[in-house]
Amino acid sequence: MRKPRAAVGSGHRKQAASQEGRQKHAKNNSQAKPSACDAGLARQPEEVVLQASVSSYHLFRDVAEVTAFRGSLLSWYDQEKRDLPWRRRAEDEMDLDRRAYAVWVSEVMLQQTQVATVINYYTGWMQEVNQLWAGLGYYSRGRRLQEGARKVVEELGGHMPRTAETLQQLLPGVGRYTAGAIASIAFGQATGVVDGNVARVLCRVRAIGADPSSTLVSQQLWGLAQQLVDPARPGDFNQAAMELGATVCTPQRPLCSQCPVESLCRARQRVEQEQLLASGSLSGSPDVEECAPNTGQCHLCLPPSEPWDQTLGVVNFPRKASRKPPREESSATCVLEQPGALGAQILLVQRPNSGLLAGLWEFPSVTWEPSEQLQRKALLQELQRWAGPLPATHLRHLGEVVHTFSHIKLTYQVYGLALEGQTPVTTVPPGARWLTQEEFHTAAVSTAMKKVFRVYQGQQPGTCMGSKRSQVSSPCSRKKPRMGQQVLDNFFRSHISTDAHSLNSAAQ
């Protein structure tokens, strides 16, 4: 019979180092905290799932463990946190509505997008939202943020909701995670959050091997996050958990020796146990705790179909369900060009307001046809729908572009048609417009359309020709640096008023 082993370790030694920081942040956040939020170690029953088949092995069972985890994590965060613009804004901004809006924008940008990609976009966020955010890859995010900001101005008197519950209830596009992040970081509400990084940390710390996207495991993780969040520094704690997952407890090559909560990590304990067993050093009744579900199979442990893999170590936790490969689709698209007073113009049309790439602009496109003849006919009809009669003989096939979205692998057959010696088309139906090449680079177009345009440019006389690599990153097609990269700092300077008018400007 294996005996339980105390999980509390070096966390106590680091706890004192963050005590001063806790007091400072608690003072700063006191004006923003809802009165019911200082829950301490109390767990909300609706947040914690204690199924009969779930062993206490996967829980934090006493105050000492929770206190050690908080102290160790916050001490590490105070010393190791990255200097990120949204963190500086949340720390320095005294106006609560501006602070919340800054956090809101950063959290929306960071959804399934790496920090390094987001930094420059965040710095210049006050430009046209969709135009600036097109490269982030999730195009509906900017539109929902704009809708939410307008609602704050027009219906909420310019004031952001103050709790996670009201943020999620009142603002479009704000889900449980984003609401918790805003409420904890901007308003000091002691509410836990779970994103991919936090889920991975919690799964390893409590040896949860089941798929974290499943309903039961997700509920358990939210319960653990709520139990652990530090009531004195909830925003810092949540950011620290995310930071740990992003920089130390990474998906494939975790840096366990640098982890501040290694002594509390059941995944690490399991690795050490397995190493001892493999070496023959472990015998008798070892002082190692294991899962002991009350009834049946534990739904949080590694699934029986995927037993422990010695080569993975802590990466055994968690095991994610295999992703379905993206479905494959094909399309034909055409860059239609005509001469203009300010240089060559190209035709763009707007996609529907729902579905893939909703509301973005693209070159006229049609679905794939089984024969070249049918393909050219369908594409020419689509072009004429927007631009009137066109010479079919000038339509040229230039190549193809393959672009993978989150769930679709789309192959574009790229065509080009240059109108030369004809009267320029000056009027187009609603939903279409002619742009110069410079305007195209700042328009709300997808990355896929930018790839299509590079193929078109590579086939034109006097442009950069050559290999596929040169088409992708050729100097002549590379975007110029965007103007207004300092707009964020200018917008948030202290001398600018904080009334509803300025927030309305941010929404437009």
The 8 nearest C-alpha neighbors of each residue, nearest first, counted from 0:
[[1, 284, 2, 285, 283, 286, 3, 288],
 [0, 2, 284, 285, 287, 286, 288, 3],
 [1, 3, 286, 288, 287, 4, 0, 285],
 [4, 2, 288, 287, 286, 5, 1, 289],
 [5, 3, 288, 287, 286, 6, 2, 1],
 [4, 6, 7, 3, 8, 288, 263, 64],
 [5, 7, 263, 4, 8, 262, 64, 264],
 [8, 6, 64, 5, 263, 67, 262, 10],
 [9, 7, 262, 10, 6, 11, 263, 67],
 [8, 10, 11, 12, 262, 13, 7, 71],
 [9, 11, 67, 71, 13, 12, 8, 14],
 [12, 10, 14, 9, 67, 13, 8, 70],
 [11, 13, 9, 10, 14, 15, 71, 16],
 [14, 12, 71, 10, 11, 16, 15, 74],
 [13, 15, 70, 11, 16, 12, 71, 17],
 [14, 16, 18, 17, 13, 12, 70, 11],
 [17, 15, 14, 13, 18, 74, 19, 20],
 [16, 18, 74, 20, 15, 19, 14, 21],
 [19, 17, 21, 15, 20, 16, 22, 14],
 [20, 18, 22, 21, 17, 23, 16, 15],
 [21, 19, 23, 17, 18, 22, 24, 16],
 [20, 22, 18, 24, 19, 23, 231, 232],
 [21, 23, 25, 19, 20, 24, 26, 18],
 [24, 22, 20, 26, 25, 21, 19, 27],
 [23, 25, 27, 21, 26, 22, 232, 28],
 [24, 26, 231, 22, 28, 23, 27, 29],
 [27, 25, 23, 29, 24, 28, 22, 30],
 [28, 26, 24, 25, 29, 23, 30, 31],
 [27, 29, 25, 187, 31, 26, 30, 24],
 [28, 30, 26, 31, 32, 27, 25, 187],
 [31, 29, 28, 32, 27, 26, 186, 33],
 [30, 32, 186, 28, 29, 187, 33, 95],
 [33, 31, 187, 188, 29, 186, 30, 34],
 [34, 32, 36, 35, 188, 31, 162, 161],
 [33, 35, 36, 32, 37, 188, 31, 29],
 [36, 34, 33, 37, 38, 32, 188, 189],
 [35, 37, 189, 38, 33, 34, 188, 32],
 [38, 36, 230, 39, 35, 189, 34, 188],
 [37, 39, 36, 41, 40, 230, 35, 189],
 [40, 38, 41, 37, 230, 229, 42, 226],
 [39, 41, 38, 226, 42, 62, 227, 65],
 [42, 40, 39, 38, 43, 226, 225, 44],
 [41, 43, 226, 44, 40, 225, 47, 46],
 [42, 44, 46, 45, 47, 41, 225, 222],
 [45, 43, 46, 47, 42, 48, 222, 41],
 [44, 46, 43, 47, 48, 222, 42, 218],
 [47, 45, 222, 43, 44, 221, 48, 218],
 [48, 46, 222, 44, 45, 219, 49, 43],
 [47, 49, 219, 50, 218, 46, 222, 45],
 [50, 48, 47, 53, 51, 219, 52, 54],
 [49, 51, 53, 52, 48, 54, 215, 298],
 [50, 52, 53, 293, 49, 294, 292, 54],
 [51, 53, 294, 50, 297, 292, 293, 295],
 [54, 52, 50, 297, 292, 51, 49, 298],
 [53, 55, 292, 56, 291, 290, 57, 52],
 [54, 56, 58, 57, 53, 60, 290, 59],
 [57, 55, 54, 290, 58, 289, 205, 291],
 [56, 58, 205, 55, 54, 206, 207, 59],
 [59, 57, 55, 56, 60, 205, 223, 54],
 [60, 58, 61, 64, 65, 57, 223, 55],
 [59, 61, 58, 62, 55, 64, 65, 56],
 [62, 60, 63, 64, 59, 65, 66, 40],
 [61, 63, 65, 64, 66, 40, 60, 59],
 [64, 62, 66, 61, 65, 67, 7, 68],
 [65, 63, 67, 66, 62, 7, 61, 68],
 [64, 66, 68, 62, 67, 63, 227, 69],
 [67, 65, 63, 69, 68, 64, 62, 70],
 [66, 68, 10, 64, 70, 11, 65, 69],
 [67, 69, 65, 71, 66, 70, 72, 64],
 [70, 68, 66, 72, 67, 71, 73, 65],
 [69, 71, 14, 67, 73, 72, 68, 74],
 [72, 70, 10, 13, 74, 68, 69, 73],
 [71, 73, 75, 69, 74, 70, 259, 68],
 [72, 74, 76, 75, 70, 71, 69, 77],
 [75, 73, 17, 77, 71, 76, 72, 16],
 [76, 74, 72, 78, 73, 77, 79, 259],
 [77, 75, 73, 80, 79, 78, 239, 74],
 [76, 78, 74, 75, 79, 73, 80, 17],
 [79, 77, 76, 75, 80, 74, 73, 81],
 [78, 80, 76, 75, 77, 81, 74, 242],
 [81, 79, 76, 77, 78, 82, 242, 239],
 [82, 80, 83, 79, 242, 76, 86, 78],
 [81, 83, 80, 84, 86, 87, 85, 79],
 [82, 84, 86, 85, 81, 87, 118, 114],
 [85, 83, 87, 86, 88, 82, 118, 122],
 [86, 84, 88, 87, 83, 89, 105, 102],
 [87, 85, 89, 88, 83, 84, 90, 82],
 [86, 88, 84, 90, 85, 89, 91, 83],
 [87, 89, 85, 91, 86, 90, 92, 84],
 [88, 90, 86, 98, 87, 92, 91, 85],
 [89, 91, 87, 88, 92, 86, 93, 98],
 [92, 90, 88, 89, 87, 93, 98, 86],
 [91, 93, 88, 98, 94, 89, 90, 97],
 [92, 94, 95, 91, 98, 97, 90, 89],
 [95, 93, 97, 96, 92, 98, 497, 99],
 [94, 96, 98, 97, 99, 93, 185, 186],
 [97, 95, 99, 98, 159, 94, 158, 100],
 [98, 96, 100, 99, 94, 95, 101, 92],
 [97, 99, 95, 101, 89, 96, 100, 92],
 [98, 100, 185, 96, 102, 97, 101, 181],
 [101, 99, 103, 97, 102, 98, 96, 104],
 [100, 102, 98, 104, 103, 99, 97, 105],
 [103, 101, 99, 105, 100, 104, 181, 106],
 [102, 104, 100, 106, 101, 105, 99, 181],
 [105, 103, 107, 101, 106, 102, 108, 100],
 [104, 106, 108, 102, 107, 103, 109, 85],
 [107, 105, 109, 103, 108, 104, 102, 177],
 [106, 108, 104, 109, 105, 110, 103, 140],
 [109, 107, 105, 106, 110, 104, 117, 112],
 [108, 110, 112, 106, 107, 111, 105, 113],
 [109, 111, 112, 107, 108, 106, 113, 137],
 [110, 112, 109, 113, 108, 137, 195, 136],
 [113, 111, 109, 110, 114, 135, 116, 108],
 [114, 112, 116, 115, 117, 109, 111, 110],
 [113, 115, 117, 116, 118, 112, 109, 83],
 [116, 114, 113, 117, 118, 119, 112, 83],
 [117, 115, 114, 113, 118, 112, 119, 120],
 [116, 118, 114, 120, 115, 119, 121, 108],
 [117, 119, 121, 120, 115, 116, 122, 114],
 [120, 118, 122, 121, 117, 123, 116, 484],
 [119, 121, 117, 123, 122, 118, 124, 132],
 [120, 122, 124, 118, 119, 123, 117, 105],
 [123, 121, 119, 120, 487, 124, 484, 118],
 [122, 124, 484, 120, 121, 125, 486, 487],
 [123, 125, 121, 126, 122, 120, 487, 128],
 [126, 124, 123, 486, 487, 505, 127, 128],
 [125, 127, 124, 128, 123, 131, 483, 486],
 [126, 128, 130, 129, 131, 125, 507, 124],
 [129, 127, 131, 130, 141, 126, 132, 124],
 [128, 130, 132, 443, 131, 141, 127, 133],
 [131, 129, 443, 442, 127, 128, 132, 133],
 [130, 132, 128, 129, 133, 127, 126, 120],
 [133, 131, 129, 135, 134, 130, 128, 120],
 [132, 134, 135, 130, 445, 131, 129, 443],
 [135, 133, 136, 132, 446, 445, 131, 137],
 [136, 134, 132, 133, 137, 112, 138, 108],
 [135, 137, 134, 138, 133, 445, 446, 132],
 [138, 136, 139, 135, 140, 133, 356, 132],
 [137, 139, 140, 136, 356, 133, 141, 129],
 [138, 140, 142, 141, 137, 143, 357, 356],
 [141, 139, 143, 142, 138, 137, 144, 107],
 [142, 140, 144, 143, 139, 128, 129, 145],
 [141, 143, 145, 139, 144, 140, 146, 129],
 [142, 144, 146, 140, 145, 141, 172, 147],
 [145, 143, 147, 141, 146, 142, 148, 140],
 [144, 146, 148, 142, 506, 143, 147, 141],
 [147, 145, 143, 149, 144, 148, 142, 150],
 [146, 148, 144, 150, 170, 145, 149, 171],
 [149, 147, 151, 145, 506, 150, 146, 144],
 [148, 150, 152, 146, 151, 147, 506, 153],
 [149, 151, 147, 153, 154, 152, 148, 146],
 [152, 150, 155, 148, 157, 149, 154, 153],
 [153, 151, 157, 149, 150, 156, 499, 155],
 [152, 154, 150, 151, 149, 155, 156, 157],
 [155, 153, 150, 151, 156, 152, 157, 149],
 [156, 154, 151, 157, 158, 152, 153, 150],
 [155, 157, 152, 158, 154, 153, 151, 499],
 [156, 158, 152, 499, 151, 155, 502, 159],
 [159, 157, 156, 155, 96, 151, 160, 152],
 [158, 160, 96, 161, 151, 157, 99, 155],
 [161, 159, 166, 165, 162, 158, 169, 163],
 [160, 162, 159, 182, 186, 165, 166, 163],
 [163, 161, 182, 164, 165, 160, 166, 188],
 [162, 164, 178, 179, 166, 182, 165, 167],
 [163, 165, 162, 167, 166, 168, 178, 175],
 [166, 164, 168, 167, 162, 163, 160, 169],
 [167, 165, 163, 160, 168, 169, 178, 164],
 [168, 166, 173, 165, 164, 178, 174, 169],
 [167, 169, 165, 166, 164, 170, 171, 173],
 [170, 168, 166, 165, 167, 171, 160, 173],
 [169, 171, 147, 166, 173, 167, 168, 172],
 [172, 170, 147, 173, 143, 169, 146, 144],
 [171, 173, 143, 174, 170, 144, 147, 140],
 [174, 172, 167, 171, 170, 177, 178, 166],
 [175, 173, 177, 167, 176, 178, 172, 166],
 [174, 176, 178, 177, 179, 167, 173, 163],
 [175, 177, 179, 178, 192, 174, 180, 193],
 [178, 176, 180, 179, 174, 175, 173, 181],
 [179, 177, 163, 175, 181, 176, 166, 180],
 [180, 178, 163, 182, 176, 177, 181, 192],
 [179, 181, 177, 183, 178, 182, 184, 176],
 [182, 180, 178, 184, 185, 179, 183, 102],
 [183, 181, 186, 179, 163, 162, 188, 180],
 [182, 184, 234, 187, 188, 180, 233, 181],
 [185, 234, 183, 181, 187, 182, 180, 186],
 [186, 184, 99, 181, 182, 98, 183, 187],
 [185, 187, 31, 182, 183, 188, 32, 184],
 [186, 188, 183, 32, 28, 184, 31, 185],
 [189, 187, 183, 32, 182, 190, 36, 186],
 [190, 188, 230, 233, 36, 183, 37, 187],
 [189, 191, 188, 225, 179, 183, 228, 192],
 [190, 192, 225, 224, 228, 179, 189, 237],
 [193, 191, 176, 179, 224, 180, 237, 194],
 [194, 192, 197, 198, 176, 221, 195, 224],
 [193, 195, 197, 196, 198, 192, 176, 241],
 [196, 194, 198, 197, 199, 193, 244, 241],
 [195, 197, 244, 199, 241, 198, 194, 245],
 [196, 198, 200, 193, 194, 241, 199, 195],
 [197, 199, 195, 201, 196, 200, 193, 194],
 [198, 200, 202, 196, 197, 201, 203, 195],
 [201, 199, 197, 203, 202, 198, 244, 204],
 [202, 200, 204, 198, 203, 199, 205, 197],
 [203, 201, 207, 199, 205, 206, 200, 204],
 [204, 202, 206, 266, 200, 316, 205, 201],
 [203, 205, 264, 201, 265, 202, 206, 266],
 [204, 206, 57, 265, 203, 202, 207, 201],
 [207, 205, 203, 266, 265, 202, 204, 208],
 [208, 206, 202, 299, 300, 205, 209, 317],
 [207, 209, 301, 317, 316, 300, 318, 299],
 [210, 208, 299, 301, 300, 318, 207, 317],
 [209, 211, 319, 212, 318, 213, 320, 317],
 [212, 210, 216, 213, 217, 209, 319, 317],
 [211, 213, 210, 217, 214, 216, 319, 320],
 [214, 212, 211, 216, 215, 210, 217, 209],
 [213, 215, 217, 216, 218, 212, 211, 219],
 [214, 216, 218, 217, 213, 219, 48, 298],
 [215, 217, 219, 211, 218, 213, 214, 220],
 [218, 216, 220, 214, 219, 215, 211, 212],
 [219, 217, 221, 215, 216, 220, 214, 222],
 [218, 220, 216, 222, 217, 48, 221, 47],
 [221, 219, 223, 217, 222, 218, 224, 216],
 [222, 220, 224, 218, 223, 219, 225, 193],
 [221, 223, 47, 46, 219, 225, 220, 224],
 [222, 224, 226, 220, 225, 221, 227, 219],
 [225, 223, 191, 221, 227, 226, 222, 228],
 [226, 224, 191, 222, 223, 227, 228, 190],
 [225, 227, 223, 224, 42, 228, 222, 40],
 [226, 228, 224, 225, 65, 223, 229, 69],
 [229, 227, 191, 225, 233, 226, 224, 236],
 [228, 230, 233, 232, 231, 236, 227, 69],
 [231, 229, 189, 233, 37, 232, 39, 228],
 [230, 232, 25, 229, 21, 233, 24, 22],
 [233, 231, 229, 235, 234, 230, 21, 24],
 [234, 232, 229, 236, 189, 183, 230, 235],
 [235, 233, 184, 183, 237, 236, 232, 238],
 [234, 236, 238, 232, 237, 233, 239, 184],
 [235, 237, 239, 233, 234, 238, 232, 229],
 [238, 236, 240, 234, 239, 235, 233, 241],
 [237, 239, 241, 235, 236, 240, 242, 234],
 [238, 240, 242, 236, 237, 241, 76, 235],
 [241, 239, 243, 237, 242, 238, 197, 236],
 [240, 242, 238, 244, 196, 197, 239, 243],
 [243, 241, 239, 245, 244, 240, 238, 246],
 [244, 242, 240, 247, 241, 246, 245, 248],
 [243, 245, 196, 248, 241, 242, 249, 246],
 [244, 246, 242, 243, 249, 196, 241, 247],
 [245, 247, 243, 244, 242, 249, 248, 253],
 [248, 246, 254, 243, 249, 253, 244, 245],
 [249, 247, 244, 253, 243, 200, 254, 246],
 [248, 250, 253, 247, 244, 245, 251, 252],
 [251, 249, 252, 253, 248, 314, 199, 244],
 [250, 252, 249, 253, 314, 248, 311, 313],
 [253, 251, 249, 250, 254, 248, 314, 247],
 [254, 252, 248, 249, 247, 255, 251, 250],
 [255, 253, 247, 256, 257, 248, 252, 258],
 [254, 256, 258, 257, 253, 261, 248, 247],
 [255, 257, 254, 258, 261, 259, 253, 247],
 [258, 256, 255, 254, 259, 247, 261, 260],
 [257, 259, 255, 261, 260, 256, 247, 254],
 [258, 260, 71, 261, 72, 75, 257, 10],
 [261, 259, 263, 262, 258, 71, 68, 264],
 [262, 260, 264, 258, 263, 259, 255, 267],
 [261, 263, 8, 260, 264, 9, 6, 7],
 [264, 262, 6, 260, 261, 7, 265, 204],
 [263, 265, 204, 261, 267, 266, 262, 260],
 [264, 266, 268, 204, 206, 205, 267, 269],
 [267, 265, 206, 203, 269, 313, 268, 264],
 [266, 268, 270, 269, 265, 264, 313, 271],
 [267, 269, 265, 271, 266, 270, 272, 264],
 [268, 270, 272, 266, 267, 271, 265, 273],
 [271, 269, 267, 273, 272, 268, 312, 274],
 [270, 272, 274, 268, 269, 273, 275, 267],
 [273, 271, 269, 275, 270, 274, 268, 276],
 [272, 274, 276, 270, 275, 271, 277, 269],
 [275, 273, 277, 271, 276, 272, 270, 278],
 [276, 274, 278, 280, 272, 281, 273, 277],
 [275, 277, 273, 279, 281, 274, 278, 280],
 [276, 278, 274, 275, 279, 273, 280, 281],
 [277, 279, 275, 280, 276, 274, 281, 273],
 [278, 280, 276, 277, 281, 275, 282, 274],
 [281, 279, 275, 278, 276, 282, 277, 274],
 [280, 282, 276, 275, 279, 285, 283, 278],
 [283, 281, 280, 284, 285, 279, 276, 275],
 [282, 284, 285, 281, 1, 0, 286, 280],
 [285, 283, 1, 0, 282, 286, 2, 287],
 [286, 284, 287, 1, 283, 282, 281, 2],
 [285, 287, 2, 4, 1, 3, 284, 288],
 [288, 286, 285, 4, 2, 3, 1, 289],
 [287, 289, 3, 4, 2, 1, 286, 290],
 [288, 290, 291, 287, 56, 1, 3, 2],
 [289, 291, 56, 54, 292, 288, 57, 55],
 [290, 292, 54, 289, 293, 56, 55, 297],
 [293, 291, 54, 52, 294, 53, 297, 290],
 [292, 294, 52, 51, 291, 54, 295, 53],
 [295, 293, 52, 292, 51, 296, 297, 53],
 [294, 296, 52, 297, 292, 293, 298, 51],
 [295, 297, 298, 52, 294, 292, 300, 53],
 [298, 296, 52, 53, 299, 292, 300, 295],
 [297, 299, 300, 296, 53, 52, 209, 302],
 [300, 298, 209, 207, 297, 208, 216, 301],
 [301, 299, 208, 207, 209, 297, 298, 302],
 [300, 302, 208, 209, 306, 303, 305, 299],
 [301, 303, 304, 305, 209, 300, 306, 208],
 [304, 302, 305, 306, 301, 300, 296, 307],
 [303, 305, 302, 306, 301, 307, 209, 318],
 [306, 304, 302, 303, 301, 307, 318, 308],
 [307, 305, 303, 304, 308, 301, 302, 315],
 [306, 308, 309, 315, 305, 301, 311, 312],
 [307, 309, 310, 311, 306, 315, 312, 305],
 [308, 310, 311, 312, 307, 273, 270, 274],
 [311, 309, 308, 312, 315, 314, 307, 313],
 [312, 310, 314, 309, 308, 315, 313, 307],
 [311, 313, 314, 270, 310, 309, 315, 308],
 [312, 314, 315, 266, 316, 267, 311, 270],
 [313, 315, 316, 311, 312, 251, 317, 250],
 [316, 314, 313, 311, 317, 312, 318, 308],
 [317, 315, 208, 314, 203, 318, 313, 202],
 [316, 318, 208, 315, 202, 209, 207, 319],
 [319, 317, 210, 208, 316, 209, 315, 320],
 [320, 318, 210, 321, 317, 211, 209, 212],
 [319, 321, 210, 322, 318, 212, 211, 209],
 [322, 320, 319, 323, 318, 324, 210, 212],
 [323, 321, 324, 320, 319, 325, 406, 405],
 [322, 324, 325, 321, 406, 326, 320, 407],
 [323, 325, 322, 326, 406, 407, 408, 327],
 [326, 324, 406, 407, 408, 323, 327, 405],
 [325, 327, 407, 408, 324, 406, 328, 409],
 [326, 328, 408, 409, 407, 325, 329, 410],
 [327, 329, 409, 408, 410, 326, 330, 407],
 [330, 328, 410, 367, 409, 411, 366, 327],
 [329, 331, 366, 367, 411, 365, 412, 410],
 [332, 330, 412, 411, 365, 364, 367, 413],
 [333, 331, 364, 413, 363, 414, 362, 412],
 [334, 332, 414, 415, 363, 413, 362, 335],
 [333, 335, 415, 362, 336, 416, 414, 345],
 [334, 336, 416, 345, 346, 333, 417, 415],
 [335, 337, 345, 417, 344, 418, 416, 334],
 [338, 336, 418, 344, 343, 417, 423, 339],
 [339, 337, 343, 344, 342, 423, 336, 340],
 [340, 338, 342, 343, 341, 344, 337, 423],
 [339, 341, 342, 338, 343, 344, 435, 423],
 [342, 340, 339, 343, 435, 344, 338, 434],
 [343, 341, 339, 340, 338, 344, 435, 436],
 [342, 344, 338, 339, 337, 435, 336, 345],
 [345, 343, 435, 434, 337, 336, 433, 339],
 [346, 344, 336, 434, 433, 335, 435, 337],
 [345, 347, 433, 335, 432, 434, 362, 336],
 [348, 346, 362, 361, 432, 431, 360, 433],
 [349, 347, 431, 360, 361, 430, 362, 363],
 [350, 348, 360, 430, 359, 358, 361, 431],
 [349, 351, 358, 359, 357, 360, 352, 348],
 [352, 350, 353, 358, 357, 349, 354, 359],
 [353, 351, 357, 358, 350, 354, 359, 356],
 [354, 352, 357, 351, 355, 358, 356, 350],
 [353, 355, 357, 356, 352, 351, 350, 358],
 [354, 356, 357, 353, 350, 138, 351, 358],
 [357, 355, 359, 138, 358, 354, 350, 139],
 [356, 358, 352, 353, 354, 355, 351, 359],
 [359, 357, 352, 350, 351, 349, 356, 360],
 [360, 358, 444, 443, 350, 357, 349, 356],
 [361, 359, 349, 444, 348, 347, 443, 350],
 [362, 360, 347, 348, 444, 448, 349, 363],
 [361, 363, 347, 334, 333, 364, 332, 348],
 [364, 362, 332, 333, 348, 361, 382, 347],
 [363, 365, 332, 331, 362, 333, 330, 378],
 [366, 364, 331, 330, 378, 367, 332, 377],
 [365, 367, 330, 331, 329, 368, 364, 374],
 [366, 368, 330, 329, 331, 365, 374, 369],
 [367, 369, 374, 370, 373, 366, 371, 377],
 [370, 368, 367, 371, 373, 374, 372, 366],
 [371, 369, 373, 372, 368, 374, 375, 367],
 [372, 370, 374, 373, 375, 369, 368, 376],
 [371, 373, 375, 374, 370, 376, 368, 377],
 [372, 374, 376, 370, 371, 375, 368, 377],
 [375, 373, 371, 368, 377, 372, 376, 370],
 [376, 374, 378, 372, 373, 377, 379, 371],
 [375, 377, 373, 379, 374, 378, 380, 372],
 [378, 376, 380, 374, 379, 375, 373, 381],
 [377, 379, 381, 375, 380, 376, 365, 374],
 [378, 380, 382, 376, 381, 377, 375, 383],
 [379, 381, 383, 377, 378, 382, 384, 376],
 [380, 382, 378, 384, 379, 383, 377, 363],
 [383, 381, 379, 384, 380, 385, 386, 378],
 [384, 382, 387, 386, 380, 385, 388, 381],
 [383, 385, 381, 382, 386, 387, 380, 388],
 [386, 384, 383, 382, 427, 387, 428, 381],
 [385, 387, 383, 384, 382, 427, 424, 388],
 [386, 388, 383, 384, 385, 389, 382, 424],
 [389, 387, 383, 386, 390, 384, 382, 391],
 [388, 390, 391, 383, 387, 386, 379, 382],
 [391, 389, 392, 393, 388, 394, 418, 416],
 [390, 392, 393, 394, 389, 379, 375, 376],
 [391, 393, 390, 394, 395, 389, 416, 375],
 [392, 394, 391, 416, 390, 395, 417, 418],
 [395, 393, 416, 392, 391, 415, 414, 396],
 [396, 394, 415, 414, 393, 397, 416, 392],
 [395, 397, 414, 413, 398, 415, 394, 412],
 [398, 396, 414, 413, 395, 415, 455, 458],
 [399, 397, 413, 396, 412, 400, 454, 414],
 [398, 400, 412, 413, 411, 401, 410, 397],
 [399, 401, 411, 410, 451, 402, 412, 450],
 [402, 400, 410, 409, 411, 399, 403, 408],
 [403, 401, 409, 408, 447, 410, 400, 404],
 [404, 402, 408, 407, 409, 405, 401, 406],
 [403, 405, 407, 406, 408, 402, 409, 325],
 [404, 406, 407, 403, 325, 408, 136, 137],
 [405, 407, 325, 404, 326, 408, 403, 324],
 [408, 406, 325, 326, 404, 403, 327, 409],
 [409, 407, 403, 327, 325, 326, 402, 404],
 [408, 410, 328, 402, 329, 401, 327, 407],
 [411, 409, 401, 329, 400, 330, 328, 402],
 [412, 410, 330, 400, 331, 399, 413, 329],
 [413, 411, 399, 331, 398, 330, 332, 410],
 [412, 414, 399, 332, 398, 397, 411, 333],
 [415, 413, 396, 333, 397, 395, 332, 334],
 [414, 416, 334, 333, 395, 394, 335, 396],
 [415, 417, 394, 335, 393, 336, 334, 395],
 [416, 418, 336, 335, 337, 419, 415, 393],
 [419, 417, 337, 336, 421, 416, 420, 338],
 [418, 420, 421, 417, 337, 338, 422, 336],
 [419, 421, 418, 422, 423, 338, 337, 417],
 [422, 420, 419, 423, 418, 337, 424, 338],
 [421, 423, 424, 420, 419, 418, 425, 337],
 [424, 422, 425, 421, 337, 338, 339, 418],
 [423, 425, 426, 422, 386, 427, 337, 387],
 [426, 424, 423, 427, 433, 422, 386, 432],
 [425, 427, 424, 428, 386, 432, 433, 423],
 [426, 428, 431, 385, 386, 432, 429, 425],
 [429, 427, 431, 430, 385, 426, 432, 386],
 [430, 428, 431, 427, 432, 348, 349, 385],
 [429, 431, 349, 348, 428, 432, 350, 427],
 [432, 430, 348, 429, 347, 428, 427, 349],
 [433, 431, 347, 346, 434, 348, 427, 430],
 [432, 434, 346, 345, 344, 347, 435, 431],
 [435, 433, 344, 345, 438, 439, 436, 432],
 [434, 436, 344, 438, 437, 343, 439, 345],
 [435, 437, 439, 438, 434, 440, 344, 343],
 [436, 438, 435, 439, 440, 441, 434, 478],
 [439, 437, 435, 436, 440, 441, 434, 442],
 [438, 440, 436, 442, 437, 441, 434, 435],
 [439, 441, 438, 437, 442, 478, 436, 449],
 [440, 442, 438, 439, 130, 443, 437, 131],
 [443, 441, 439, 130, 444, 440, 438, 360],
 [442, 444, 130, 129, 359, 133, 360, 441],
 [445, 443, 360, 359, 442, 361, 133, 448],
 [444, 446, 447, 448, 133, 449, 443, 134],
 [445, 447, 449, 448, 134, 450, 444, 133],
 [446, 448, 450, 445, 449, 402, 451, 400],
 [449, 447, 451, 450, 445, 446, 452, 361],
 [448, 450, 446, 452, 451, 447, 453, 445],
 [449, 451, 447, 453, 448, 452, 446, 454],
 [452, 450, 448, 454, 449, 453, 400, 447],
 [451, 453, 455, 449, 454, 450, 456, 448],
 [452, 454, 456, 450, 455, 451, 470, 457],
 [453, 455, 457, 451, 452, 456, 470, 450],
 [454, 456, 452, 453, 458, 457, 451, 415],
 [457, 455, 453, 459, 458, 454, 452, 462],
 [456, 458, 464, 454, 455, 463, 459, 470],
 [457, 459, 456, 455, 454, 464, 460, 397],
 [458, 460, 456, 457, 462, 461, 455, 464],
 [461, 459, 462, 458, 457, 463, 456, 464],
 [460, 462, 459, 463, 464, 458, 457, 456],
 [463, 461, 460, 459, 457, 464, 456, 475],
 [462, 464, 457, 475, 473, 461, 465, 456],
 [465, 463, 457, 462, 458, 466, 470, 469],
 [464, 466, 469, 467, 463, 470, 457, 468],
 [465, 467, 468, 469, 470, 464, 471, 457],
 [466, 468, 470, 469, 471, 465, 454, 472],
 [467, 469, 471, 466, 470, 472, 473, 465],
 [470, 468, 473, 466, 472, 471, 467, 465],
 [471, 469, 467, 468, 473, 472, 453, 457],
 [470, 472, 468, 469, 473, 467, 453, 450],
 [471, 473, 469, 470, 477, 468, 474, 476],
 [472, 474, 469, 470, 475, 476, 471, 477],
 [475, 473, 477, 476, 472, 463, 469, 478],
 [474, 476, 473, 477, 463, 462, 478, 472],
 [477, 475, 474, 473, 478, 453, 472, 456],
 [478, 476, 474, 475, 473, 472, 479, 471],
 [479, 477, 476, 440, 480, 481, 475, 474],
 [478, 480, 481, 477, 440, 482, 437, 476],
 [481, 479, 478, 482, 484, 477, 483, 441],
 [482, 480, 479, 483, 484, 441, 478, 123],
 [481, 483, 484, 480, 485, 123, 479, 126],
 [482, 484, 486, 485, 123, 481, 126, 125],
 [485, 483, 123, 486, 482, 122, 481, 487],
 [484, 486, 483, 487, 488, 489, 123, 122],
 [487, 485, 489, 483, 488, 484, 123, 490],
 [486, 488, 490, 489, 485, 122, 123, 491],
 [489, 487, 491, 490, 485, 486, 492, 122],
 [490, 488, 486, 492, 487, 491, 485, 495],
 [491, 489, 487, 488, 492, 486, 495, 125],
 [490, 492, 488, 489, 493, 487, 495, 97],
 [493, 491, 489, 494, 490, 495, 488, 487],
 [492, 494, 495, 491, 496, 92, 490, 497],
 [495, 493, 492, 496, 491, 497, 490, 489],
 [494, 496, 493, 492, 497, 491, 490, 501],
 [497, 495, 498, 494, 501, 493, 500, 499],
 [498, 496, 501, 495, 499, 502, 94, 97],
 [499, 497, 500, 496, 501, 502, 157, 503],
 [498, 500, 157, 502, 501, 152, 503, 497],
 [499, 501, 503, 498, 502, 504, 152, 497],
 [500, 502, 504, 503, 499, 498, 497, 505],
 [503, 501, 505, 499, 504, 500, 506, 152],
 [504, 502, 500, 506, 501, 505, 152, 499],
 [505, 503, 501, 502, 507, 506, 500, 499],
 [506, 504, 502, 503, 507, 125, 501, 148],
 [505, 507, 503, 145, 148, 504, 149, 502],
 [506, 504, 505, 503, 145, 127, 128, 149]]
